[in-house]
């Protein structure tokens, strides 16, 4: 499973289940570290980026008969863990009913609930992938560009998957037996 596929499955599942899980309408999800400046989001945003890939063991290598091509394929499969970090921004606008305001931590807690749901596991199943772990929410306070204290909550999701490479092996076209002296 490639990075773009993983992100799109996460994005589609989070945005598709957002309202049902309590996220405010209009929440958006984009990849972090874009090549251009994006500016300050005007609504709740979830940002995601890949942190690391971890290989487990040695690759499994097998020769499998390919019926349609009439030759053997060399199949190499590597078990992988890919760690993604999600963080959120949700501008806090003073409201009459402050209990109804959704913070960035709230947005991420809902996103973590969605990623631990059956819907997300079902979306990963066609790719032969799954969720290994969703870490707890951590919060790093910082001073923003307007000299106001803000929070930068984040969590990690670790997805297990396989990287598969298939290469056709040429078949033997001729062989000969020769007897030689020793």
Buried (B, 14 or more C-beta within 10 A) or exposed (E): BEEEEBBEBBBEBBBEBBEEBBBBEEBBBBBBEEEEEEEEBEEBBBBBBBEEEEEEEEBEEEEEEBEEEEBBBEBEBBBBBBBBBBBBBBEEEEEEEEEEBBBBBBBBBBBBBBBEBEBBBEBBEEBEBEBEEBEEBBEEEEEEEEEEEBBBBBBBBBBBBBBEEEEEEEEEEEEEEEEEEE
